[in-house]
Amino acid sequence: MKEILNLLRSQASRTLLYTKALGKWALVSGIAGILCGLLGSAFHLGVDWANELRLANPWLIWLLPVAGLAITGIYAFFSVEGQSTNSIISEVQSGKGLKLTLIPSIFLSTLLTHLVGGSAGREGAALQMGGTIGFEVGKLLHLDDRDLRTATLAGMAAFFSALFGAPLAATIFAMAVISVGLIYHSALIPCLLASLTAYGVSSLFHIIPMHFSVAVPNVSLGMLLRVAVLGALCGFVALLFCDTLHLFERKMERAFSNPYVRAAVGGTGLLVLSLLFPSGDYNGAGGAVIVRAIEEGQAQPFAFLLKILFTSLTLSAGFKGGEVIPCFFIGACFGCTMGPLLGIPAGFAAAVGLISVFCGAVNCPIASTFLAVELFGSPGLLYYALACALSFVLSGYTGLYSSQRILYDKLKAQYIDVHANAHHEGELTPMEEKYH
């Protein structure tokens, strides 16, 4: 009888502990989700307004150099120079904390970037604002260091979910993007609750989730092999994009150490490029081009290369936004162009290209596969998973975010713990050293 009572007492203690933990994260995630949902909806509508205004007034691209200077000034005014998505990832890794003034800085700067035609997305701003909100909510509720990091992840997931309408992918992405080879399972409930809350709030403002109509071929060995080849090629395209972006960043910083000069020169370069390619397809996020590639099977053969050029110059000059939507553009256009050469329907190949290039650039194959289902539906799941797996491996140890840690080798079950893009500084993984 005594043993039974002790067992019941122990079970009651564990139940109370878990209940308190769930209650804590329900509170944190609920507050972060509501705030991210509200601000994310305002941000989504603001970026849409900026793009519509630019399309209605093409002369606004002439303000690119001026906007670059203004963005640099905004960051200086709020004392957040150098803050980026890498800062959010570093905060989760080290727990150093974030400045609240990053929110108005990235919000205003991203709107300006889209207003004048800078080639950028919006998710970089989402991760930065969401992470900051999550961190501040955690501080307000007096969470300890480890829980503050989890709260930061919950905010990132919530804002991503509010913008893309993909709560499950947002949850897994936030948990996996920090360290390749390690998923923070303890953050599952906080991230999922925050994502669902933010998604619900954004739906109140009639924010339409990103979704594409895709005709998926029947599963066959022949099509699986073709998709595998396309996924592998997308890994190399992701590698090309990341290396080009970081090359531009290094060269611009070395050539123009003054951020105002860098912004003016980069803005002028973007203006020249925009005049040379006046279609407007490469200014802003390029959502219409992505839809055209996937749903109509149409893309210019070299569109993906031009988008790499436009985006690399935009972000290296100091304009703000994000790299994920440009990844979507690059992947969709490359897939749409390459797919028919491999015997894959152009629209479906564009969908495979979109998700594969994204996967290779962010090093998150599981999150990418979930995102494919939320963007395109489940019928092509096997194809998307195969393409993402190959792109993930063949993109190497590069990535959009240099603060991202790659804990395990992609080719062998071996702990390596290097930063993405570390090879730019001469740091090689054990497998790379073997064949260097």
N, C-alpha and C positions, 0 to 999 in steps of 0.2 A: 504493500500500500504506500509506504514511504517513497519507494522508487517511482511509483506512478505519479505521486504528488510532485516530486522533484522534476519529473519529465514534463508535467503540465506547466510547472512554474517556468521551466526553461523555455518551453514553447511560447508561453505568454510573453516572456521577455523579448524573444526574437521577433514575435509578431509586433510588439510595441515599437521595437527598434526600426523594423521595416516600414511600419505605418508612419512613424515620424519622418523617416527619410523620404518616403513618397509624398507626404504632406509638404515637406520643405521644397522639394523639386516641383511639385504642382504649383506652389506659390511663386517660386522664382520663374519657372517657365511660363506661367500664366501672365505675369507682369511683363516679362521680356517679350512674349509673343504678342501681347496687345500693343505694346509700344512699337515693336518692329512692324507689326501689321499696319498700324496707323501711319508711321513715318514711311514705310515701304510703299504704301499706296500713294501717299503724297509724292514720293520720289518717282514712282512709275508714271503717274500722271504728268509730273513736271517734265520728265525726259520726253514723253510723248509730245507734250506741248512744244518743247524746244525743237524737236525734229520737224514737227508740222510747220512751225514758224519759219524754219530754215528753208524747207521745201517751197513754201509760199514766197519767200524772199531770198532768191539765190545769191544776191549781192552780199549776204551776211558772211560768206566765206572770205571776203576781203578783210574781215576783222580777225582772222586767225592769229596774226602776230600780236595784235592788241589783246586778244583774249588770253594768249599765252602769258603775256606780262601781267595781266590781271590775276590769273590763277596763281602765279608765283607770289604776287603781292598778298593774296588772300592767305596763303599758307604761312607767309612771314608774319602777317598781322595776328594770326591765331597761334603763332609759335609752334607749328607742327611740320616744319620743313623736314623732308625726308621720310615722313610717315607714309606707309603703304600697306598693302595686304601682307607683305612680309613682316611688318610690325605686329600684325594681329597673330600670325603664326608664331612669331618669337615670344609674344606675350603668353600664349598657351604653354609653350615649352619652358619658359623661365619664370612666368608670373610677375613680370616687372610692372605691369600696369599700362594704362593708356590714357591719353588726354581726352577729356570730354569735348574739347574744342575741335577735335578731328571731325565730328559729325557735321557742323555747319560748313567746315572747310571743304570736305569731299562732296557734300550735297551741292553747294553752289558751284564748285569747280566742274563737277560732272555736267551740270546743266549748261554751263558756259561752253564746255567742250562740244556737246551735241548741238548747241545753238549755232556755232560757227562752222561745224562740219568736221571736227576732229574724228578720226577713225578709232572708236573705242566702244566698249560695251557699258554695262551698268553694274555688273555683279561684283567687280572689285570694290566699288563704293558700297555695295550691299554687305559684303563680308566685313568691311571696315566699320561701317555704321552699326551693323548688327552685333559684331564682337564688342564694340565699345558700349553699346546699350546693355548687353548681357553682363559685362564686367561691372558697370555702374550699378545695375540692379543688385548684383551680388554684394558689392560694397555696402549698399544701402541696407541690406539684410544681414550684414556682419558675417558673411561666409568666410571660412578660412582659405588659405592659399590654394589648396587643391580644388576646393569647390568653386573658387573664383574662376579657375581655368575652365571648369566644366560649364559654368554660367556663360563664359565667353563663347564657348562652342555652341551653346543653346541659342545665343543671340545670333551667331552666324547662320545657323540652320534656319532660324525664324525669318530673317530678312531674305535669305535666298528663296525660301518657300513663298514668301509674299510676292516676290518679283516674278518667279517662274511658274508658280502654281504647281510645284512638284515637291510636296512635303516629304515623301519617302526618300527620294534622291537627295534632298537637302539634308535630311537627317544623317544618312550614311556618308555623304560628302564631308560634312563638318567633322564627323568622327574619324575619317580616314585621311584627310588631306594633310594633317599635321605631320604624321610620321608614316612613311610608306613601309608596309610590313607589320604595322600595329594599328589595330582599331580600338579606340577607347570605349569599350563596352559599357563602362559605368556611366557614360554620357548618353546611352540609348534613350532612356526614359526622359531625361531633361530635353534632349534635342527633339525627340518626336513630339512631346507635348507642346514645346514652343513652336515647332513647325506647323502643327495642326491648328494651334491658336492663331498664328499669324495668317495662315491660309484662310481660316474662317473670317478673320477681320477684313482681309483684302477682298474677299468675295462680296462683302457688304458694299464695297465701293465699285462693284462690277468690274473688277480687274479680271480679265479673261486669261485663264492659264494658257501657257504656250503649248500648242498641240498642232500636229501636222497629219494630214490624210496621206497614208502611204499604202500602195498596193504591194503586198509581200508575195513573192513567188512561193510555190509549194517547196517543202523541204526535199532536197535531193542531193546526192553525193556530188554531182557536177556543180550545182549552185553553191554548195558548201565550200568546195575547192576554190571557186571563183571569188567568193566573199573573203576567204582566207587570204588570197593574194591581195585583194583590195585593202583588207585590214592591215596587212604587213606594210603595204605602200603608205598607208595613212600614218603608220608609226614613223616613217622617215619624213613625212610632211610635218608632223608634229615636232620632230627633231629640228627640221629646217626653220620652222616658225620660232621656236624657243631660242635657238642659237642666233638667229638673225636679230630677234628682239634684244637679247642681252648684248650682242655685239654693238648694236646701235647705242644702247645705254652706256656701255663702256667708252665708246669712241666719242659720244657727245659730251660726256663728263670730262674726258681728258682734253678735248679740243676747246670746250667752253666751260671753264670752271665756275664762272658767274652764272647763277641760275636764270637771271633776267636776260642775259645775252643768249643763253641756250634756248630759252623760250621764244625769243624774238627770231633767232635764226631758224629754229625748228618750225615755228609758225609760218615763216616766209617760205620755207621749203615745202610745207604742206599746201600752201596757197598755189605755188608753182605746179605741184603735182595735180592739184584739183583743176587747174586751168588746162593742163595737158590732157586730162581725162575728165571731161566736163559732164559725163553722164550722171554724176552724183552717186553712183552705186557704191563708191568706196569711201564716201563721207558718212559720218554717223555710224550706227551699228550695222546697217545693211540688212535689216529684217526682210524687206521686200525681195531682195536677191535670194535670201535663204528659202523663202516660200516658193519663189519661182523655180529654184533648183529642185526642190523636193516634190512639189505638187504639180509642176508642169514639165519637169525634166529638162530645163533650159538653163545653161550657164555659159559664159564666155570661157574659152579654153584656158586663158591665162589669168582669169579673175582671181584665183587663189593666190597667185604670186603677187599681184598688185595689192591685194588686201594685206599680205604680209608686209609689204613695203610701207603702205600707208599707216598701218597700225604701229609698226616699229618706230617710225619717225614721230608719230603722235605721242606715244608714251615716253619715248626717250627725251622728247623736248620738254616734258613736264606737264602735259595735258593729263586729265584724270578721267577715269571711267572703269575700264576693266578689259580683260583679255579673253574672257570666255565666249562672248557673242562673236568677236572676230574669229575665234576658234571654230565656232559653228559655221560661220560664213566660209572660211577657208576649207573646212572639211566637206561641206555640202557642195561647193563649187568643184573641188577636186574630184569627189566621188561622182558627181554628175558628168564630169568630163571623161574620167577614166573608166567608169562603169561600163558604158556601151562597148568600149574596146575589149573588155574582158567577157562580154556577153551577159552583162547584168543590166536590167532595166534602169534607165537614167535616174528616175525619181527615187527608186529604192536604193540605188547606189549612193545617191546624195544623202539619204538618211544614214546609211552605214558610214559614209565618210564623215558626216557631222559628228556622230557619237565617237567614232574611232580616233579622230584627231583630237577631240576634247580629252579622251581618255589618255592618249599618249602625252598630252601637254600637262595634265594635272596628276598623272600617276595614280589614278583611282579607278581600277577596273570594275569593282563591285558597284560603286556609286554610279559609274557610267552606265552599267547595264540596267540598273534601276531607272536611271534617267531616260534611257531609250524607251523603256516600257511606258513611262509617263508621258513622253513626247509623241511616240509613234504607235502605242498600243502593244499588246503582248504577242500577236501572231508571229513576229519576226525575232522573238527572244533568242532563239538558238543562233541565228545569224549574228545578231548584235553582240552576244556574249563572245562568240568566236573571234569576231573582228576586234573587239576591245582587248581580248587577251593577247592577241598577236601585236597589236599596236602598243600596248603597255610594255611588252618585253623589248620590242625593236626600237622604241623611242629612246632607249638607253637610260642614262642617269641625268638627263636634262629635265627641265620642268619650268613652268611659268613662275614658280615661287622659289627663290634661292634659299629662303629660310626653311623650306621643307626638308625634313631629314629622311634619308633612305636608310632604314635600319637593316634591311636584309637584301642581299644580292638578288638580282632578278633572274640570274642563271643558275644559282646554286643555293641550297639551304644554308647560308653562311651569314652570320652577323657582321655587318660592315660599318654602319652608323656614319654615313657621310652626308653632306648637304647636296641637294640637287644643284647641278651646274658647278660642282666643286672642281671639275676637270679644267674649268677656265683658269683656275688658280694653280693648276699643276697637281691637284690631289686626285689620285686614281683609286678605284676600288681594287681589291685583290684580283678579281677576274680581269679587269682592264690592264693591270700591271703585268699579268701573265702573257698578254698578247700585244703589249705596247712596243 
